[in-house]
């Protein structure tokens, strides 16, 4: 799994966050997507690799500016994750 963090400029409220989340969900097969207007970022958890340019394009088409995209491996955290090791 992969965690993709996108710095997004232009989000002002919770409705803006929902708008970005809906746009990302509609465009890509994601496990989870969350946005924060106070942190100015959107975090995407996905099984597949999503090209940086496409993420920026989808966010730009929804009316916001995607500034920076960072990708890192993601390990699911949960109650039994410590027992799997």
N, C-alpha and C positions, 0 to 999 in steps of 0.2 A: 504494500500500500504506500501511497505517497501523500505528503502534506504540502500543499501549494499555498503560499502566503502572498497576497497581492496588496500592495499599497494603493489605496483608492482615494482620490481627491474629489470632493464635491458632495459627499454624503453629509446631510445636516440633521437627520432624525431617524427614528425607527422605521418610518415608511420608506425612506431611501435605502435602508439596509434590506428591507423586504424586497424592494424592487431589484436590487443587485442580486440577491439570493435567487429570486425567481428566474432571472435572466440566465444565471449560471446553470441552474437545474434544468432549464428548458434546452440548453445548448449542449450539455455534457452529461455523461453517465457518472454521477457523483454519489458517494456514500453519505456525505454530510457537507453542508456549506453554512458558514456563519459569517456575519459581517458586524463590524462595530464602527459607528460614526465617530465615536470619541477617540478610538485608536487609529482611525482612518485605514482600516484593513479588512480584507475578506480572506477567510481561511477555508480552503477546499480540501476535503479528504476523498481520495479516489483510488480505484484499483488500476486504472489505466493512465498512461502518460498523456497529458494534454499539452499541446504546443503553446508556448508562451504568447506567440502572436495572436492565436485564436482567442485566448483568454482576454487579452487586451482589447481585441476587436469587439467581443461580446459586451464587455463592460462599457466601452466607448459608445456602442450603439444603444445602450440603455441610458446614456446621458451623463456618464461620469468619466473621470480620467483615471486610467490604470497607469501608475507610475513605475512600479518596480515589482518584479515577480521573483520569488525565491522558492526553490524546491528542496525537499529533504525527505528521507525515508520516514515512514510513520509506523509506529508499533502500537497496536490497539491496547489501551489501558482498561483494565477491568478487575473485577473481584478475583478472578482466577488466573490472571496473567502471571503472577509470581509463582504459581504452582506449575506452570508449563515449562519453566526453565530447568 
